[in-house]
């Protein structure tokens, strides 16, 4: 295992973009095999090759910039699903509201009656019933 550690020293390794490309390649492989589109199997192979290229690359700043661009592109999607997951987990204790002015998500404890919420982002005050 020490040889692998020495080999990977100074190389970029796996990140979120590499994992995404790898998963897309695997899914495309199974879809193309299932549909019998053997002529298109080079596309998953290219995905795998690009993933390994990124993993073994020594140009760390460029790979980091690519990963940050990818993460900033998918941040709205991931934050939406993270909020939904948190809302589902807290559904018995908290009720979620949106600020009428800036649409910021706010939570209030359930069973407290009428509450006056203040948005921490825009300082808009509004009354909600929990």
N, CA, C and O atoms as CSV, one atom per row, in Angstrom:
chain,resi,resn,atom,element,x,y,z
A,1,UNK,N,N,0.821,-1.196,0.000
A,1,UNK,CA,C,0.000,0.000,0.000
A,1,UNK,C,C,0.864,1.258,0.000
A,1,UNK,O,O,0.418,2.322,-0.430
A,2,UNK,N,N,2.081,1.137,0.475
A,2,UNK,CA,C,2.966,2.286,0.514
A,2,UNK,C,C,3.307,2.766,-0.894
A,2,UNK,O,O,3.486,3.964,-1.115
A,3,UNK,N,N,3.398,1.839,-1.848
A,3,UNK,CA,C,3.700,2.219,-3.226
A,3,UNK,C,C,2.580,3.067,-3.815
A,3,UNK,O,O,2.833,3.984,-4.597
A,4,UNK,N,N,1.336,2.759,-3.438
A,4,UNK,CA,C,0.200,3.536,-3.927
A,4,UNK,C,C,0.215,4.939,-3.327
A,4,UNK,O,O,-0.078,5.916,-4.017
A,5,UNK,N,N,0.548,5.035,-2.068
A,5,UNK,CA,C,0.629,6.337,-1.408
A,5,UNK,C,C,1.704,7.201,-2.066
A,5,UNK,O,O,1.501,8.394,-2.292
A,6,UNK,N,N,2.864,6.581,-2.374
A,6,UNK,CA,C,3.935,7.328,-3.041
A,6,UNK,C,C,3.530,7.722,-4.459
A,6,UNK,O,O,3.853,8.817,-4.920
A,7,UNK,N,N,2.816,6.818,-5.155
A,7,UNK,CA,C,2.386,7.117,-6.521
A,7,UNK,C,C,1.385,8.266,-6.548
A,7,UNK,O,O,1.451,9.123,-7.429
A,8,UNK,N,N,0.467,8.294,-5.601
A,8,UNK,CA,C,-0.582,9.314,-5.588
A,8,UNK,C,C,-0.112,10.640,-4.985
A,8,UNK,O,O,-0.845,11.628,-5.036
A,9,UNK,N,N,1.086,10.679,-4.421
A,9,UNK,CA,C,1.591,11.914,-3.837
A,9,UNK,C,C,1.745,12.973,-4.932
A,9,UNK,O,O,2.414,12.734,-5.937
A,10,UNK,N,N,1.130,14.133,-4.737
A,10,UNK,CA,C,1.202,15.214,-5.707
A,10,UNK,C,C,0.165,15.117,-6.806
A,10,UNK,O,O,0.165,15.932,-7.728
A,11,UNK,N,N,-0.718,14.135,-6.726
A,11,UNK,CA,C,-1.770,13.987,-7.722
A,11,UNK,C,C,-3.086,14.439,-7.105
A,11,UNK,O,O,-3.211,14.547,-5.885
A,12,UNK,N,N,-4.061,14.701,-7.961
A,12,UNK,CA,C,-5.288,15.338,-7.493
A,12,UNK,C,C,-6.208,14.398,-6.729
A,12,UNK,O,O,-6.679,14.763,-5.652
A,13,UNK,N,N,-6.480,13.218,-7.233
A,13,UNK,CA,C,-7.369,12.281,-6.555
A,13,UNK,C,C,-8.824,12.499,-6.947
A,13,UNK,O,O,-9.126,13.282,-7.848
A,14,UNK,N,N,-9.718,11.801,-6.264
A,14,UNK,CA,C,-11.147,11.877,-6.581
A,14,UNK,C,C,-11.794,13.058,-5.873
A,14,UNK,O,O,-11.389,13.447,-4.778
A,15,UNK,N,N,-12.804,13.616,-6.520
A,15,UNK,CA,C,-13.593,14.691,-5.937
A,15,UNK,C,C,-15.037,14.528,-6.400
A,15,UNK,O,O,-15.394,13.500,-6.976
A,16,UNK,N,N,-15.860,15.528,-6.154
A,16,UNK,CA,C,-17.288,15.429,-6.488
A,16,UNK,C,C,-17.512,15.310,-7.992
A,16,UNK,O,O,-18.365,14.536,-8.427
A,17,UNK,N,N,-16.765,16.060,-8.786
A,17,UNK,CA,C,-16.925,15.989,-10.242
A,17,UNK,C,C,-16.498,14.627,-10.773
A,17,UNK,O,O,-17.154,14.072,-11.654
A,18,UNK,N,N,-15.408,14.087,-10.248
A,18,UNK,CA,C,-14.957,12.762,-10.680
A,18,UNK,C,C,-15.994,11.696,-10.343
A,18,UNK,O,O,-16.278,10.822,-11.162
A,19,UNK,N,N,-16.550,11.766,-9.159
A,19,UNK,CA,C,-17.587,10.804,-8.775
A,19,UNK,C,C,-18.814,10.928,-9.672
A,19,UNK,O,O,-19.398,9.918,-10.066
A,20,UNK,N,N,-19.206,12.153,-9.994
A,20,UNK,CA,C,-20.367,12.371,-10.858
A,20,UNK,C,C,-20.122,11.798,-12.251
A,20,UNK,O,O,-20.985,11.117,-12.803
A,21,UNK,N,N,-18.953,12.071,-12.817
A,21,UNK,CA,C,-18.637,11.563,-14.160
A,21,UNK,C,C,-18.575,10.041,-14.145
A,21,UNK,O,O,-19.038,9.394,-15.084
A,22,UNK,N,N,-18.011,9.468,-13.097
A,22,UNK,CA,C,-17.933,8.010,-12.989
A,22,UNK,C,C,-19.330,7.394,-12.915
A,22,UNK,O,O,-19.600,6.402,-13.593
A,23,UNK,N,N,-20.207,7.958,-12.114
A,23,UNK,CA,C,-21.574,7.431,-11.994
A,23,UNK,C,C,-22.330,7.583,-13.310
A,23,UNK,O,O,-23.053,6.674,-13.718
A,24,UNK,N,N,-22.166,8.729,-13.981
A,24,UNK,CA,C,-22.816,8.926,-15.283
A,24,UNK,C,C,-22.313,7.892,-16.280
A,24,UNK,O,O,-23.100,7.341,-17.050
A,25,UNK,N,N,-21.011,7.623,-16.275
A,25,UNK,CA,C,-20.454,6.619,-17.180
A,25,UNK,C,C,-21.003,5.231,-16.915
A,25,UNK,O,O,-21.314,4.499,-17.855
A,26,UNK,N,N,-21.128,4.857,-15.650
A,26,UNK,CA,C,-21.660,3.533,-15.304
A,26,UNK,C,C,-23.128,3.425,-15.709
A,26,UNK,O,O,-23.548,2.407,-16.258
A,27,UNK,N,N,-23.906,4.468,-15.439
A,27,UNK,CA,C,-25.324,4.457,-15.824
A,27,UNK,C,C,-25.460,4.379,-17.343
A,27,UNK,O,O,-26.280,3.613,-17.849
A,28,UNK,N,N,-24.670,5.159,-18.074
A,28,UNK,CA,C,-24.725,5.110,-19.538
A,28,UNK,C,C,-24.344,3.733,-20.061
A,28,UNK,O,O,-24.937,3.247,-21.024
A,29,UNK,N,N,-23.361,3.105,-19.433
A,29,UNK,CA,C,-22.956,1.768,-19.857
A,29,UNK,C,C,-24.134,0.792,-19.756
A,29,UNK,O,O,-24.427,0.066,-20.706
A,30,UNK,N,N,-24.801,0.781,-18.606
A,30,UNK,CA,C,-25.923,-0.143,-18.426
A,30,UNK,C,C,-27.092,0.194,-19.349
A,30,UNK,O,O,-27.767,-0.708,-19.845
A,31,UNK,N,N,-27.335,1.475,-19.582
A,31,UNK,CA,C,-28.418,1.872,-20.490
A,31,UNK,C,C,-28.108,1.424,-21.913
A,31,UNK,O,O,-28.978,0.881,-22.594
A,32,UNK,N,N,-26.879,1.645,-22.367
A,32,UNK,CA,C,-26.518,1.264,-23.734
A,32,UNK,C,C,-26.518,-0.248,-23.916
A,32,UNK,O,O,-26.917,-0.740,-24.971
A,33,UNK,N,N,-26.076,-0.992,-22.907
A,33,UNK,CA,C,-26.104,-2.455,-23.008
A,33,UNK,C,C,-27.544,-2.949,-23.007
A,33,UNK,O,O,-27.892,-3.846,-23.775
A,34,UNK,N,N,-28.380,-2.373,-22.154
A,34,UNK,CA,C,-29.781,-2.797,-22.070
A,34,UNK,C,C,-30.536,-2.505,-23.365
A,34,UNK,O,O,-31.373,-3.298,-23.796
A,35,UNK,N,N,-30.230,-1.350,-23.987
A,35,UNK,CA,C,-30.894,-0.983,-25.231
A,35,UNK,C,C,-30.244,-1.618,-26.461
A,35,UNK,O,O,-30.771,-1.508,-27.568
A,36,UNK,N,N,-29.117,-2.274,-26.273
A,36,UNK,CA,C,-28.426,-2.908,-27.392
A,36,UNK,C,C,-27.691,-1.928,-28.282
A,36,UNK,O,O,-27.455,-2.221,-29.454
A,37,UNK,N,N,-27.328,-0.785,-27.761
A,37,UNK,CA,C,-26.607,0.233,-28.535
A,37,UNK,C,C,-25.101,0.070,-28.321
A,37,UNK,O,O,-24.458,0.915,-27.699
A,38,UNK,N,N,-24.556,-1.015,-28.838
A,38,UNK,CA,C,-23.149,-1.320,-28.605
A,38,UNK,C,C,-22.212,-0.327,-29.284
A,38,UNK,O,O,-21.056,-0.198,-28.884
A,39,UNK,N,N,-22.693,0.370,-30.299
A,39,UNK,CA,C,-21.851,1.352,-30.972
A,39,UNK,C,C,-21.551,2.546,-30.077
A,39,UNK,O,O,-20.573,3.256,-30.311
A,40,UNK,N,N,-22.366,2.782,-29.068
A,40,UNK,CA,C,-22.189,3.946,-28.206
A,40,UNK,C,C,-21.446,3.621,-26.912
A,40,UNK,O,O,-21.383,4.463,-26.017
A,41,UNK,N,N,-20.890,2.431,-26.798
A,41,UNK,CA,C,-20.192,2.061,-25.564
A,41,UNK,C,C,-18.876,2.813,-25.387
A,41,UNK,O,O,-18.262,2.737,-24.322
A,42,UNK,N,N,-18.435,3.537,-26.414
A,42,UNK,CA,C,-17.223,4.335,-26.255
A,42,UNK,C,C,-17.475,5.544,-25.347
A,42,UNK,O,O,-16.531,6.075,-24.763
A,43,UNK,N,N,-18.729,5.985,-25.220
A,43,UNK,CA,C,-19.038,7.151,-24.380
A,43,UNK,C,C,-18.788,6.843,-22.898
A,43,UNK,O,O,-18.142,7.646,-22.225
A,44,UNK,N,N,-19.277,5.704,-22.360
A,44,UNK,CA,C,-18.915,5.389,-20.973
A,44,UNK,C,C,-17.413,5.171,-20.796
A,44,UNK,O,O,-16.859,5.485,-19.743
A,45,UNK,N,N,-16.754,4.637,-21.823
A,45,UNK,CA,C,-15.301,4.455,-21.737
A,45,UNK,C,C,-14.599,5.809,-21.665
A,45,UNK,O,O,-13.619,5.956,-20.934
A,46,UNK,N,N,-15.086,6.793,-22.411
A,46,UNK,CA,C,-14.516,8.143,-22.340
A,46,UNK,C,C,-14.752,8.769,-20.966
A,46,UNK,O,O,-13.884,9.460,-20.433
A,47,UNK,N,N,-15.927,8.522,-20.399
A,47,UNK,CA,C,-16.212,9.027,-19.043
A,47,UNK,C,C,-15.235,8.430,-18.033
A,47,UNK,O,O,-14.706,9.137,-17.175
A,48,UNK,N,N,-15.006,7.135,-18.144
A,48,UNK,CA,C,-14.070,6.463,-17.236
A,48,UNK,C,C,-12.649,6.982,-17.438
A,48,UNK,O,O,-11.928,7.216,-16.468
A,49,UNK,N,N,-12.246,7.162,-18.700
A,49,UNK,CA,C,-10.901,7.663,-18.989
A,49,UNK,C,C,-10.721,9.079,-18.442
A,49,UNK,O,O,-9.670,9.397,-17.884
A,50,UNK,N,N,-11.733,9.928,-18.596
A,50,UNK,CA,C,-11.631,11.292,-18.083
A,50,UNK,C,C,-11.587,11.304,-16.553
A,50,UNK,O,O,-10.901,12.132,-15.953
A,51,UNK,N,N,-12.313,10.394,-15.936
A,51,UNK,CA,C,-12.268,10.291,-14.475
A,51,UNK,C,C,-10.866,9.920,-14.007
A,51,UNK,O,O,-10.346,10.512,-13.061
A,52,UNK,N,N,-10.256,8.943,-14.667
A,52,UNK,CA,C,-8.891,8.554,-14.295
A,52,UNK,C,C,-7.896,9.660,-14.607
A,52,UNK,O,O,-6.946,9.870,-13.853
A,53,UNK,N,N,-8.103,10.369,-15.711
A,53,UNK,CA,C,-7.233,11.500,-16.033
A,53,UNK,C,C,-7.284,12.536,-14.918
A,53,UNK,O,O,-6.247,13.040,-14.485
A,54,UNK,N,N,-8.493,12.856,-14.453
A,54,UNK,CA,C,-8.627,13.827,-13.367
A,54,UNK,C,C,-7.995,13.315,-12.081
A,54,UNK,O,O,-7.367,14.073,-11.343
A,55,UNK,N,N,-8.165,12.033,-11.821
A,55,UNK,CA,C,-7.640,11.445,-10.584
A,55,UNK,C,C,-6.114,11.489,-10.539
A,55,UNK,O,O,-5.532,11.788,-9.497
A,56,UNK,N,N,-5.472,11.194,-11.658
A,56,UNK,CA,C,-4.010,11.101,-11.687
A,56,UNK,C,C,-3.332,12.385,-12.133
A,56,UNK,O,O,-2.112,12.411,-12.289
A,57,UNK,N,N,-4.091,13.442,-12.341
A,57,UNK,CA,C,-3.535,14.699,-12.814
A,57,UNK,C,C,-2.663,15.345,-11.743
A,57,UNK,O,O,-2.955,15.265,-10.550
A,58,UNK,N,N,-1.589,15.985,-12.193
A,58,UNK,CA,C,-0.725,16.730,-11.280
A,58,UNK,C,C,-1.042,18.226,-11.293
A,58,UNK,O,O,-0.474,18.992,-10.514
A,59,UNK,N,N,-1.941,18.633,-12.170
A,59,UNK,CA,C,-2.333,20.039,-12.257
A,59,UNK,C,C,-3.483,20.291,-11.272
A,59,UNK,O,O,-4.645,20.397,-11.664
A,60,UNK,N,N,-3.136,20.380,-10.018
A,60,UNK,CA,C,-4.127,20.468,-8.945
A,60,UNK,C,C,-4.963,21.755,-9.018
A,60,UNK,O,O,-6.177,21.679,-8.833
A,61,UNK,N,N,-4.372,22.934,-9.278
A,61,UNK,CA,C,-5.221,24.141,-9.333
A,61,UNK,C,C,-6.291,24.086,-10.422
A,61,UNK,O,O,-7.415,24.544,-10.213
A,62,UNK,N,N,-5.947,23.530,-11.577
A,62,UNK,CA,C,-6.934,23.456,-12.655
A,62,UNK,C,C,-8.057,22.483,-12.305
A,62,UNK,O,O,-9.225,22.779,-12.554
A,63,UNK,N,N,-7.720,21.320,-11.728
A,63,UNK,CA,C,-8.747,20.347,-11.341
A,63,UNK,C,C,-9.619,20.910,-10.229
A,63,UNK,O,O,-10.826,20.669,-10.209
A,64,UNK,N,N,-9.027,21.655,-9.308
A,64,UNK,CA,C,-9.819,22.276,-8.234
A,64,UNK,C,C,-10.780,23.313,-8.796
A,64,UNK,O,O,-11.922,23.414,-8.348
A,65,UNK,N,N,-10.318,24.086,-9.779
A,65,UNK,CA,C,-11.190,25.091,-10.396
A,65,UNK,C,C,-12.353,24.417,-11.122
A,65,UNK,O,O,-13.485,24.894,-11.055
A,66,UNK,N,N,-12.079,23.313,-11.813
A,66,UNK,CA,C,-13.149,22.572,-12.486
A,66,UNK,C,C,-14.170,22.061,-11.480
A,66,UNK,O,O,-15.376,22.141,-11.711
A,67,UNK,N,N,-13.678,21.534,-10.360
A,67,UNK,CA,C,-14.569,21.004,-9.329
A,67,UNK,C,C,-15.414,22.118,-8.710
A,67,UNK,O,O,-16.605,21.922,-8.466
A,68,UNK,N,N,-14.822,23.271,-8.456
A,68,UNK,CA,C,-15.579,24.390,-7.887
A,68,UNK,C,C,-16.649,24.879,-8.850
A,68,UNK,O,O,-17.752,25.224,-8.428
A,69,UNK,N,N,-16.331,24.912,-10.150
A,69,UNK,CA,C,-17.323,25.314,-11.150
A,69,UNK,C,C,-18.487,24.330,-11.170
A,69,UNK,O,O,-19.650,24.726,-11.251
A,70,UNK,N,N,-18.158,23.038,-11.094
A,70,UNK,CA,C,-19.189,21.998,-11.064
A,70,UNK,C,C,-20.066,22.142,-9.827
A,70,UNK,O,O,-21.292,22.088,-9.922
A,71,UNK,N,N,-19.439,22.326,-8.666
A,71,UNK,CA,C,-20.201,22.439,-7.425
A,71,UNK,C,C,-21.060,23.699,-7.400
A,71,UNK,O,O,-22.172,23.671,-6.873
A,72,UNK,N,N,-20.569,24.800,-7.956
A,72,UNK,CA,C,-21.380,26.018,-7.981
A,72,UNK,C,C,-22.552,25.873,-8.950
A,72,UNK,O,O,-23.598,26.490,-8.747
A,73,UNK,N,N,-22.389,25.065,-10.000
A,73,UNK,CA,C,-23.474,24.830,-10.947
A,73,UNK,C,C,-24.583,24.001,-10.301
A,73,UNK,O,O,-25.765,24.260,-10.530
A,74,UNK,N,N,-24.205,22.995,-9.489
A,74,UNK,CA,C,-25.186,22.101,-8.880
A,74,UNK,C,C,-25.604,22.518,-7.473
A,74,UNK,O,O,-26.425,21.840,-6.855
A,75,UNK,N,N,-25.063,23.609,-6.956
A,75,UNK,CA,C,-25.400,24.034,-5.594
A,75,UNK,C,C,-26.889,24.303,-5.401
A,75,UNK,O,O,-27.426,23.892,-4.373
A,76,UNK,N,N,-27.597,24.972,-6.327
A,76,UNK,CA,C,-29.040,25.174,-6.112
A,76,UNK,C,C,-29.815,23.867,-6.018
A,76,UNK,O,O,-30.749,23.757,-5.224
A,77,UNK,N,N,-29.441,22.887,-6.814
A,77,UNK,CA,C,-30.138,21.596,-6.792
A,77,UNK,C,C,-29.880,20.887,-5.473
A,77,UNK,O,O,-30.812,20.399,-4.834
A,78,UNK,N,N,-28.617,20.828,-5.062
A,78,UNK,CA,C,-28.292,20.121,-3.823
A,78,UNK,C,C,-28.873,20.833,-2.607
A,78,UNK,O,O,-29.336,20.180,-1.673
A,79,UNK,N,N,-28.852,22.171,-2.608
A,79,UNK,CA,C,-29.408,22.876,-1.452
A,79,UNK,C,C,-30.920,22.682,-1.370
A,79,UNK,O,O,-31.471,22.606,-0.272
A,80,UNK,N,N,-31.602,22.600,-2.518
A,80,UNK,CA,C,-33.043,22.351,-2.523
A,80,UNK,C,C,-33.347,21.005,-1.875
A,80,UNK,O,O,-34.232,20.913,-1.024
A,81,UNK,N,N,-32.621,19.962,-2.271
A,81,UNK,CA,C,-32.894,18.635,-1.726
A,81,UNK,C,C,-32.433,18.498,-0.280
A,81,UNK,O,O,-33.042,17.757,0.493
A,82,UNK,N,N,-31.366,19.200,0.098
A,82,UNK,CA,C,-30.955,19.181,1.500
A,82,UNK,C,C,-32.015,19.832,2.385
A,82,UNK,O,O,-32.298,19.350,3.482
A,83,UNK,N,N,-32.603,20.938,1.900
A,83,UNK,CA,C,-33.667,21.594,2.662
A,83,UNK,C,C,-34.879,20.686,2.778
A,83,UNK,O,O,-35.476,20.590,3.851
A,84,UNK,N,N,-35.253,20.020,1.695
A,84,UNK,CA,C,-36.400,19.102,1.736
A,84,UNK,C,C,-36.145,17.956,2.714
A,84,UNK,O,O,-37.046,17.551,3.449
A,85,UNK,N,N,-34.931,17.440,2.721
A,85,UNK,CA,C,-34.584,16.352,3.641
A,85,UNK,C,C,-34.675,16.837,5.086
A,85,UNK,O,O,-35.194,16.131,5.951
A,86,UNK,N,N,-34.166,18.046,5.345
A,86,UNK,CA,C,-34.225,18.597,6.694
A,86,UNK,C,C,-35.661,18.888,7.110
A,86,UNK,O,O,-36.031,18.670,8.264
A,87,UNK,N,N,-36.476,19.381,6.174
A,87,UNK,CA,C,-37.883,19.641,6.480
A,87,UNK,C,C,-38.605,18.343,6.832
A,87,UNK,O,O,-39.432,18.318,7.742
A,88,UNK,N,N,-38.295,17.280,6.119
A,88,UNK,CA,C,-38.934,15.992,6.390
A,88,UNK,C,C,-38.508,15.460,7.750
A,88,UNK,O,O,-39.323,14.907,8.488
A,89,UNK,N,N,-37.232,15.627,8.080
A,89,UNK,CA,C,-36.720,15.131,9.346
A,89,UNK,C,C,-37.298,15.916,10.530
A,89,UNK,O,O,-37.559,15.340,11.586
A,90,UNK,N,N,-37.495,17.215,10.358
A,90,UNK,CA,C,-37.981,18.081,11.438
A,90,UNK,C,C,-39.485,18.312,11.398
A,90,UNK,O,O,-39.982,19.195,12.096
A,91,UNK,N,N,-40.219,17.547,10.604
A,91,UNK,CA,C,-41.634,17.847,10.371
A,91,UNK,C,C,-42.483,17.791,11.637
A,91,UNK,O,O,-43.520,18.453,11.691
A,92,UNK,N,N,-42.089,17.034,12.654
A,92,UNK,CA,C,-42.898,16.936,13.870
A,92,UNK,C,C,-42.602,18.068,14.847
A,92,UNK,O,O,-43.450,18.408,15.672
A,93,UNK,N,N,-41.423,18.649,14.766
A,93,UNK,CA,C,-41.033,19.682,15.719
A,93,UNK,C,C,-41.127,21.098,15.167
A,93,UNK,O,O,-41.388,22.036,15.919
A,94,UNK,N,N,-40.917,21.265,13.854
A,94,UNK,CA,C,-40.853,22.600,13.270
A,94,UNK,C,C,-41.735,22.707,12.034
A,94,UNK,O,O,-41.969,21.730,11.321
A,95,UNK,N,N,-42.215,23.928,11.803
A,95,UNK,CA,C,-42.944,24.247,10.579
A,95,UNK,C,C,-42.083,25.236,9.803
A,95,UNK,O,O,-41.542,26.180,10.380
A,96,UNK,N,N,-41.959,25.023,8.514
A,96,UNK,CA,C,-41.110,25.867,7.681
A,96,UNK,C,C,-41.952,26.884,6.927
A,96,UNK,O,O,-43.036,26.572,6.433
A,97,UNK,N,N,-41.439,28.092,6.848
A,97,UNK,CA,C,-42.090,29.193,6.153
A,97,UNK,C,C,-41.077,29.854,5.233
A,97,UNK,O,O,-39.868,29.678,5.380
A,98,UNK,N,N,-41.605,30.626,4.271
A,98,UNK,CA,C,-40.738,31.417,3.407
A,98,UNK,C,C,-41.015,32.883,3.671
A,98,UNK,O,O,-42.163,33.293,3.841
A,99,UNK,N,N,-39.958,33.661,3.702
A,99,UNK,CA,C,-40.090,35.101,3.881
A,99,UNK,C,C,-40.825,35.667,2.666
A,99,UNK,O,O,-40.466,35.354,1.530
A,100,UNK,N,N,-41.853,36.499,2.891
A,100,UNK,CA,C,-42.598,37.039,1.752
A,100,UNK,C,C,-41.778,38.011,0.898
A,100,UNK,O,O,-42.121,38.263,-0.257
A,101,UNK,N,N,-40.714,38.547,1.454
A,101,UNK,CA,C,-39.927,39.540,0.721
A,101,UNK,C,C,-38.771,38.904,-0.056
A,101,UNK,O,O,-38.617,39.155,-1.251
A,102,UNK,N,N,-37.957,38.079,0.617
A,102,UNK,CA,C,-36.748,37.544,-0.026
A,102,UNK,C,C,-36.805,36.042,-0.279
A,102,UNK,O,O,-35.868,35.491,-0.856
A,103,UNK,N,N,-37.861,35.371,0.128
A,103,UNK,CA,C,-38.076,33.933,-0.083
A,103,UNK,C,C,-37.088,33.054,0.692
A,103,UNK,O,O,-36.890,31.893,0.336
A,104,UNK,N,N,-36.476,33.587,1.731
A,104,UNK,CA,C,-35.584,32.810,2.586
A,104,UNK,C,C,-36.406,31.813,3.403
A,104,UNK,O,O,-37.476,32.156,3.908
A,105,UNK,N,N,-35.907,30.578,3.534
A,105,UNK,CA,C,-36.611,29.560,4.313
A,105,UNK,C,C,-36.367,29.799,5.800
A,105,UNK,O,O,-35.228,29.966,6.236
A,106,UNK,N,N,-37.454,29.812,6.571
A,106,UNK,CA,C,-37.387,30.001,8.022
A,106,UNK,C,C,-38.150,28.872,8.687
A,106,UNK,O,O,-39.073,28.310,8.099
A,107,UNK,N,N,-37.768,28.540,9.907
A,107,UNK,CA,C,-38.504,27.512,10.628
A,107,UNK,C,C,-38.969,28.065,11.968
A,107,UNK,O,O,-38.306,28.892,12.594
A,108,UNK,N,N,-40.124,27.580,12.382
A,108,UNK,CA,C,-40.709,27.998,13.653
A,108,UNK,C,C,-41.166,26.741,14.383
A,108,UNK,O,O,-41.625,25.793,13.746
A,109,UNK,N,N,-41.048,26.719,15.716
A,109,UNK,CA,C,-41.476,25.539,16.460
A,109,UNK,C,C,-42.985,25.351,16.385
A,109,UNK,O,O,-43.745,26.319,16.423
A,110,UNK,N,N,-43.400,24.117,16.279
A,110,UNK,CA,C,-44.834,23.809,16.191
A,110,UNK,C,C,-45.492,23.964,17.561
A,110,UNK,O,O,-44.847,23.806,18.597
A,111,UNK,N,N,-46.775,24.272,17.544
A,111,UNK,CA,C,-47.565,24.307,18.770
A,111,UNK,C,C,-47.387,25.545,19.611
A,111,UNK,O,O,-47.709,25.505,20.799
A,112,UNK,N,N,-46.898,26.637,19.073
A,112,UNK,CA,C,-46.680,27.850,19.854
A,112,UNK,C,C,-47.726,28.926,19.573
A,112,UNK,O,O,-47.663,30.015,20.143
A,113,UNK,N,N,-48.681,28.628,18.704
A,113,UNK,CA,C,-49.702,29.627,18.386
A,113,UNK,C,C,-49.198,30.615,17.354
A,113,UNK,O,O,-48.446,30.258,16.447
A,114,UNK,N,N,-49.630,31.887,17.505
A,114,UNK,CA,C,-49.181,32.919,16.574
A,114,UNK,C,C,-47.799,33.411,16.980
A,114,UNK,O,O,-47.550,33.727,18.143
A,115,UNK,N,N,-46.909,33.468,15.999
A,115,UNK,CA,C,-45.550,33.942,16.242
A,115,UNK,C,C,-45.220,35.062,15.269
A,115,UNK,O,O,-45.722,35.106,14.146
A,116,UNK,N,N,-44.368,35.962,15.726
A,116,UNK,CA,C,-43.860,37.010,14.849
A,116,UNK,C,C,-42.442,36.595,14.452
A,116,UNK,O,O,-41.532,36.583,15.280
A,117,UNK,N,N,-42.274,36.259,13.178
A,117,UNK,CA,C,-40.964,35.857,12.672
A,117,UNK,C,C,-40.263,37.045,12.039
A,117,UNK,O,O,-40.890,37.865,11.369
A,118,UNK,N,N,-38.967,37.129,12.255
A,118,UNK,CA,C,-38.140,38.145,11.620
A,118,UNK,C,C,-37.126,37.434,10.742
A,118,UNK,O,O,-36.372,36.582,11.212
A,119,UNK,N,N,-37.112,37.783,9.486
A,119,UNK,CA,C,-36.185,37.163,8.546
A,119,UNK,C,C,-34.771,37.644,8.864
A,119,UNK,O,O,-34.543,38.851,8.939
A,120,UNK,N,N,-33.825,36.738,9.051
A,120,UNK,CA,C,-32.461,37.166,9.354
A,120,UNK,C,C,-31.745,37.771,8.148
A,120,UNK,O,O,-30.725,38.443,8.296
A,121,UNK,N,N,-32.278,37.530,6.973
A,121,UNK,CA,C,-31.622,38.010,5.760
A,121,UNK,C,C,-32.026,39.443,5.416
A,121,UNK,O,O,-31.172,40.278,5.116
A,122,UNK,N,N,-33.340,39.728,5.462
A,122,UNK,CA,C,-33.816,41.056,5.043
A,122,UNK,C,C,-34.510,41.833,6.164
A,122,UNK,O,O,-34.922,42.972,5.947
A,123,UNK,N,N,-34.647,41.252,7.340
A,123,UNK,CA,C,-35.268,41.875,8.520
A,123,UNK,C,C,-36.756,42.161,8.346
A,123,UNK,O,O,-37.305,43.013,9.046
A,124,UNK,N,N,-37.403,41.478,7.444
A,124,UNK,CA,C,-38.854,41.604,7.261
A,124,UNK,C,C,-39.544,40.857,8.402
A,124,UNK,O,O,-39.179,39.722,8.709
A,125,UNK,N,N,-40.529,41.481,9.025
A,125,UNK,CA,C,-41.299,40.832,10.085
A,125,UNK,C,C,-42.652,40.420,9.540
A,125,UNK,O,O,-43.287,41.164,8.793
A,126,UNK,N,N,-43.088,39.225,9.921
A,126,UNK,CA,C,-44.409,38.750,9.522
A,126,UNK,C,C,-44.913,37.792,10.581
A,126,UNK,O,O,-44.133,37.197,11.325
A,127,UNK,N,N,-46.230,37.651,10.640
A,127,UNK,CA,C,-46.876,36.825,11.660
A,127,UNK,C,C,-47.307,35.514,11.022
A,127,UNK,O,O,-47.897,35.489,9.942
A,128,UNK,N,N,-46.994,34.415,11.724
A,128,UNK,CA,C,-47.368,33.086,11.240
A,128,UNK,C,C,-48.091,32.351,12.352
A,128,UNK,O,O,-47.932,32.672,13.530
A,129,UNK,N,N,-48.880,31.372,11.973
A,129,UNK,CA,C,-49.595,30.543,12.933
A,129,UNK,C,C,-48.981,29.147,12.886
A,129,UNK,O,O,-48.969,28.495,11.842
A,130,UNK,N,N,-48.472,28.699,14.034
A,130,UNK,CA,C,-47.868,27.368,14.080
A,130,UNK,C,C,-48.816,26.417,14.766
A,130,UNK,O,O,-48.505,25.235,14.914
